[in-house]
Every structure is written in C-alpha cells, then in structure tokens.
Amino acid sequence: MKTQYYTATSLDGFIATEDDSLDWLFPLGDVNETSYPSFIAEVGALAMGSATYEWMLHHGESIAAQAGAPWPYSQPTWVFSSRPLPLVPNADIRLVQGDVRTVHTEMRQAAGTKNIWIVGGGDLAGQFYDAGLLDEVIVQVGSVTLGRGKSLFPRRVTNPPLQLVSARKIGPGFAELRYEVPTDRQAGPT
C-alpha cells in the first residue's frame, strides 16, 4: 500500500489557474492513453481538498457524461474542508478537517491492501508530505504554461530530494514523471 499524489501540472508548476480552472488540461490528451486506468484500479481510498471537490461538483454534468455518473469514484473519499459542503447522492464522501495523520489511519483501514490517492490540491498533498505519510508523487507535466495559479506542491523539498523512478512520454502533450519520497527524512516541513 502506498499513499500517492497523482496529478497533472503545467510546465511552470501549476495544477489549476487562480480561479481553479482546469480548462488548459483537457485539450492536451486522452486520459485513457495515460497511466490513469491502471492507477485508479489500484486505489482503495481518496483524499481531496475542498477546491478540488467543489470543482467536481461544478462540473458534475460533464463528469457524468464521461463517467456515466455524477461521481466517478466507487472508493470512499475524504474531503478536507473547514466549511460544510453538499454531498453527491449515493457516493461515499466523508467531510473532514484537521490533522491528516488521523484521517490517514481511517483511509488505510478503508483501502485495505490498495493505495491511497491524494487527488489534490497541492497544499493537501504537502500536508501528507509534512506528516511523513506521502510515498510517491506521479505527475503528468503538460506542454503549456499558465504564468500563475495553484501550485503543484507548495513545499520546499531539497534535502533529501525526491527520487526519480521513471519518465515517459504520453502523446504530444505530456511527460509522466514518477518520484519516490525518501523514507530517510524527518517528518515535518522542509
């Protein structure tokens, strides 16, 4: 079992625009040509921040058209939010707040032998990193720049650095980079 941050980013390191738009991402390629289908098959639980969740709520119709349902995940999902949010009917969504360590324990139990996916955003993934709970970062780097927006991973990670495991080309618009998070580091911000 691994805790993985799997995401896409612009070449200049942003996962969304300032107003949480992902419109830049979809013209770059077909998700079925990426590692996503095999990745999601190994996921047993998900975590996401409120901005990611609200983006999904606002795009429910397009998600339903692609996935066949307004919520594309069968796995239990923990949404970190400091405010109440509407829930998607018939979806296993749990609104939580506070320390990611406590929630991670619940997620591990729910995931069984499968992986935990930190969907986004970057700060939430950073909180798992700070707590020493993040094992892997899988990022698909798109061939566009945004100039500014929501940061991929708003943390300084220098000593020790992430360890590159693989790099591969995905169509004309993406490079997928897979990194392991070193286990020989102290938990806490670096």
Summary of the structure (lengths in Angstrom):
residues: 190
radius of gyration: 15.9
end to end distance: 24.6
largest distance: 44.2
contacts: 558
relative contact order: 0.25
helix: 26%
strand: 29%
